[in-house]
């Protein structure tokens, strides 16, 4: 029966088709205007009907959009994929846990336990936990900036060619020579991102002191985005950079709207928990899990990389009050994803035979310097010194601090109903206002 349950969960996940493709490309399209195929390519400027001297300027803003790894486009898409791939999974154990003493099962915990944190108790040899949870996330801010009001400024390429100094009578290595380098493209962007992740969880007590498990997510992501770009001219009387029209009658602004959705298998997790010691009141254990890159990175269903997490666990029980603490580290293989130090502290409190309150402070502190840097300030030196900030997104650490509060309700057949709210308490990374979770668990 246990094998059948596992096969059923996997079949449900693998059999779910993707309904759309290329959500990552949809975000890139917010930077493409007119008839262009590349981000910030000025189709109007490059129009072959315009003078040759104007056509050559069509691609001068492209380097600011496609520069390696530090670009704002890469930052946004990577932040979204990482956030989706790191939606928390419910705890490995729930409900009553047991160990066998002289062939007789002895309870090691009577509380249903925490929701996202881990307790030291294992299920007990031969016992099984099956569960299904639905997580609903509407992403609202990126590093504290509202996704409805993201401002991006793309500056001109610093043009310096052989003979430039002599031809223009100035030092072409300086930003601002020629004068058209003073122009930049200002882009206002808004995005509405919604993620629903259904996790199917199975944990099996291999021994009294060891649990093994798997979590299979089905992810649905939807995106609506709007961008408005404006060329900020410098000098004249004829325009050098424009989206459409001619130098004497240019169109200096353009807009783009995109929408799409995708659903399918997310990043599958495999988990192992070992309980080292368990007295009547205190227990110690460790948890190791890995999330594999099974979700489509292009459809924003997964991160595209593997992550491995290790946790040390301590938990206690004082009557109906059960505190716990988890400390660990997560390694992420992605080039744009940081490792992190993990720390969680909280408790579960039995309120009645059928109701338990679970509360946690969940932190993920970025290890090392951020890999998701936004470009630095651009200084234009000629004809006078001025600066252009590339974005209103700050260059800060992507530490994550969340408050988690929820309830577990035990029904008469032993089925546990789970409800939870995950509330961001700081501005790091890409965040919702609140992430909601509802689910069912059964321990037998």
N, C-alpha and C positions, 0 to 999 in steps of 0.2 A: 504493500500500500504506500509506503514511504517513497519507493522508487516511482510509483505512478504519480504521486503528487509533484515530485520534482520534474518529471517529464511533462506533466500538464502545464506547469508554470513556464518552462522553457518553450513549449510549443506555442503558448499564447503570445509570448514575446516575439519569437522568431517569425511567427506567421502574420505579424502586423505590418501591413505595407506602408511605405512612405507616400504621402499624398501630394507632395510638392518637392521640388529640388532647388537647391542653390540659394538658400536664404542668406548665406554669407555674401554671395554675389549681389543680392538685392541691396545690402548695405553699401557695397561699393558703387552701385548705380546712383546713390544719392549724391555722388561727386562727379557724375557725368552729365553734361548738358548739351542740348541741341543735337547735332548729328555726330558728335564726337564718340569715339570708342574707348578713349582713355580718360581717367580722372583728370578734370580741369583742362582738357584739351579745348582750345577755343576754335570751334568750327567756323565761326564768322571771320575771325582774323585770318584763318588758313584758307579761306575760300579762294579758289584759283581765279575768280573774277576780280579779286582785289589786286592792287599793285604787288609786284614781287617783294618789294621792301617791307610790305605789311605781312605777307604770307609767312615769312620766316619767324614771326613772333607767336605762331599758334601754339607751340609746345613749351613755352618758357615758364609756365606754372606747373607743368607736369612733374618735374623733379621734386617739388615740395609735397606732392601727393604720393609719390611712389618710393621715396627714400626708404632704405631697408630698416626694418624692425622698429624704428622710432617714430613711424608715421602715425598720425591720428587715426587713419583708417584701420591699420593693424591693431592699434590700441583698442578701438571700440569693438571690433569683431572678436579679438582674443578675450577681452573682458567678458563679453556675452557668453562665449563658449565655455570659459572657465567657470562662470557662475552656474550655468546649467549643469555642468558635469559634477559640481560640488554641492548640489542639493542634498541635505542630510538624509541618511537612512535610519530607520527606526532601530532601536537597540536589539542586540542579538538574543536577549532573553526577556521573557515577559510572563506574568502570572506566577504561580507557585513554582519553586525550584526544589529539587530533592537530591539527596545522596543515599546510597544503600548502606545500611549498617546491619551486618548479619543477615543480609537478604531482605531486610525490611526497609521500605522507603521512609526517610526522615526529612521533613521540610527544612530547607536552609533559608527560605524567604517566603513570607506570606503576602507581601505587598506585590501588586502587579509590576512594580519597578518604574524606572525612568522611561522617558519617551525617546530622546536622542542620545542621552548620555549612556554610559555603560556601568553596570554594577559587577562586582567580582563573582557573584554566584553564577554557576553554570546550570544548564537545564537538568542534568542528571542522565545517567546512562540509559539510552533507548528512548528518551523523551523527544518530542518533536514540537516545534513552534512553527506555525504557518501564519502568514499575515499579508494584508494588502492595505496600502495607504495611498492616498491621493494628496499631492502637494500642489497648491495653486499659488503662483508667483506672478505679480505684475511689477516689472522692473521700472523704477521711478527715477533714480539718481545715479550719476557716475561721479565718484569722489565728491559727493555733496552737491553737484550741479544738476539741476532738474533736466531730465531728458527732453523736456519740451522746449528748452532754451539753451541748447549747446551752440556756442559761438566759435567759429574757426576762421583764422586768417591765414591765407596762403600767399607767401611773398614770391617775388620774381626771382628767377635764376640769376646769379651773378655772372653776367656775360663777360668773358675775357678771351679774346681770340688774338692770333698773331697779327701784329700791326695795329691793334685796337688803340693803344695809347697815342700813336702818331695820327691815326685817322680822326680821333675824337678830341685830341688835345688835352688829355687828362689821364690820370692813373686808373685804368679799367679794373684793377684789382679792388678798388674801393666800391662798396655797394652804393649805387646812385649814379654811376657813370657806365653807360649812357643814362640820361634822365628817365627813360621808361622803366628803369629798375625801381623807381619810387612807387610804381603802381602795385597794388595787391588785390587779391580777391577775398572779399568778406563773405562768409557762408554761415547762415543761420539754419540750424537743423533741429527737428523734433522727431522723436521716435516713440512709438507705443509698442512695448514688447511684453507678451504674455506667454508664460510657460506653465504647462500642467504636466506633472510627472507622477505616474502611477507605479509604485514599487510593489513587486511580489517577492516576499521574503520567506525563506525556508531555513530553519536552523535545526540541527540534529545533535543530540547528546551522544557523542561517540564513546565517551567514558564519563564517569562521575565528574572528572576534573577537566574535560575537554569537550567543547562544542565546535562543530563546523557548520558553515552556512553559505548561502548564496542570496544575492539580491538582484533581481532583474527589473530594470526600469523600462517603462513605455513612456516616451516623451512626446509631447505635442507643443510646438512653438509657433507663435503667430507674430507677424511684424507689419506695422504700418509706419511709414516714414515720409517726411516732407522736408525738402531743403530749398532754400532761396539764396542764390548767389548774386553778388553785386561786385562788378569791377569798380574799384576806387581809383579814378583817373588822377593823373598828375601832369599839369601843363596842357598843351593843346597847340593850335585850335582843333586839329584832327586827332581822332582816337587811334591808338595803336593796338589796344587789346579790347576785344568785344566778342560777344557770343554770336551775334548775327548782324546783318546789315553791311554798311560800308563805313570807311573812315569818317566821312562827313555826316552820315546818318546811322550811327551805331546803336545797337541794343546792348546796353551795359548790364542788364540783369536777366536772370532766367530762373526757372523753378523746376523741381523734379518731385514726383510722388511715386512711391513704390509700396506694394503690399504683397504678402505671401504667407504661406503656412506650410508646415511640414510635420509629420509624425512618424514614429518608428521606434526601433530599439535604441535605448540609451547605453550608457557605459555600465556593463555588468560588473558587480563586485563579488569577490570571494572572501570569506571571513573565517578566522580561527581564533577561538578564545580559550585560554588556559587559566584555571583557578589554582593558585599555588597553595593557599592556606585559608582555612575557613574555621573560625571559632564560632561560639554562639552569637557574638556581637560584631566581630570584625572579619573582613575577608580581603584578600589580595589576589590580583590576577593581571594578565596581560592580554591584549587583543592585537592581532595583526590582520590587516585586510588590504586588498589590492583592487583598484578599479581599472578595468581594461578598456582600451579604445575601441569599443564595439559600436558606439554611436557615431552617426555621420557628422563629421566636423563641418562639412559644407552646408548641411541643413540645420546647423546649430542644435543638434541633438546630443552632442558629446564634445569633449575637449580635443579629441584627436591624439591624445597622449595618455600614457599610463601613470597612475599615481599609487604609491605604496604608503600605508600608514601604520604606525606602531603606537600603542597606548599602554601606559601603566595604570592600573585601576586599584583604588581602595574604596571600600564601602563598609558601612556599619549599620547596625540596627539597634534602636533604643525604643522598644515598644512599637508604637505605630509610626515612629519617625525614623526614616532611613536616609542619612546623608551619604554622599559619594563624591569622589574627585577623580578626574582623568587627566593625565599629563602625557604628552607624546610629541611626535614629529611626523610630518607628511613630506615625502619626496615626490616631486613631479618632474617627469622627463621632458616636458615641453620647453622649448627655447624661450617662450614668452611667459612662462608660468613660474612663479616663485615657490620654493619650498616654504614650510611654515612650522612654527612651534605651536602646539595645540595645548589648551588648558580649559578644563570644564569643571565647575563646581556647582553642586545643587543638592536637592533632596526630593524624596517622595514621601507624602504624608497620607496615611490611611484616614479618611474622613468618616467612612462608614464601611460596612462589609461589602458594599457595592460601588463605592466611589473613592478614588485616590487622586490627590493633587500632586502634580510633578512640576518642579520649577528648576531652571538651570541658568547659569551665566556661561555662555559658550564663546571662547575666544580662539582666534587664529591669527598669530602674530608673524608677519612676513619675515623670513630669514634672508639676510643680506640686502643689497641694494635692489630696488625695484627693476624688473626687466621690462616693465611697461612705462617707459619714459615718454612724455610728450616733448615735442621739439622746444628748444630754448628760444629766448627772446632774440629777434632779428634787429640789428642796428643798421639803419640807413645813414650813410655818412655825408652824402653830397645831394643837394646843395647846402643842406644844414643837417645836423645830427638829430635823428628822431628814432624812436623804437616802435616796433610792431610786436604785440604779444600774439603768439600763434593760436591761443585758445583761452577760454575761461575755465577749462578743466585744470585744476592745480596739479603740480608734480609732487604728490605726497605718497607716503607709504600706503599700501593696500591692506592694512590691518583690519580684521573683522571682529567686532564685538556684538554679540546678539544676546538678547534675553529671550528665554523660552518658558512659556507657561501653558500648561495643559491639564487635561483630566483623563483618567481611565475609568470606565464604567464596566463593572463585571455583571453579566447577565446570568440568569439561573442555569442555562446550559453550559456555562463556562466561557462563553464568547466574550471578548473584551472589546469595547468600543473606545477608540482613541480620538481625542480632539486636541489640537495644539495651535498656538500662535507663536511665530518666531519674529521677534521685533528687533530691528537694527538699532544699536545704541551709539554708533559712530558713523563717520562719513567715508570710510575706506571702500574702494572697489565699486562694483556695480550692485546696487541694492534696491529692494522693494521697500514700501512703507511697512508692510507686514506680509509674512508668508503663512498661509493657512494649511493645516494638515488635518485630515480625517481618515480614519482607518478601522480595520477589524483585525483582531489577533485571536488565535486559538492555540492553546497549549495542551498536549495530550501525551 
